[in-house]
Amino acid sequence: MKNYLSNWNLMRFIRLVLGVIVSVQGFQAHQWMLVALGGLFTLMPVFNIGCCSTAGCKTTYSSRKTTATEDITYEEVKSK
């Protein structure tokens, strides 16, 4: 349990609290779709799933470095 709670950050706690709040509000209003949506939002931080939780949004980049640079020359265009 200690190892599981070591990976929690502030954003994960906020997502958990918001999911619980949505679930409770949906239950109090008898809106069962909100309860299901809140349950989904509660389970996402519990299981650490989502787009950005496991580097799902990570973009790839080339590690190739270019050392040679070319000088750009500009030519002035005069109008008549």
Secondary structure, 3 states (H helix, E strand, C coil): CHHHHCCCCHHHHHHHHHHHHHHHHHHHCCCHHHHHHHHHHHHHHHHCCCCCCCCCCCCCCCCCCCCCCCCCCCCCCCCC
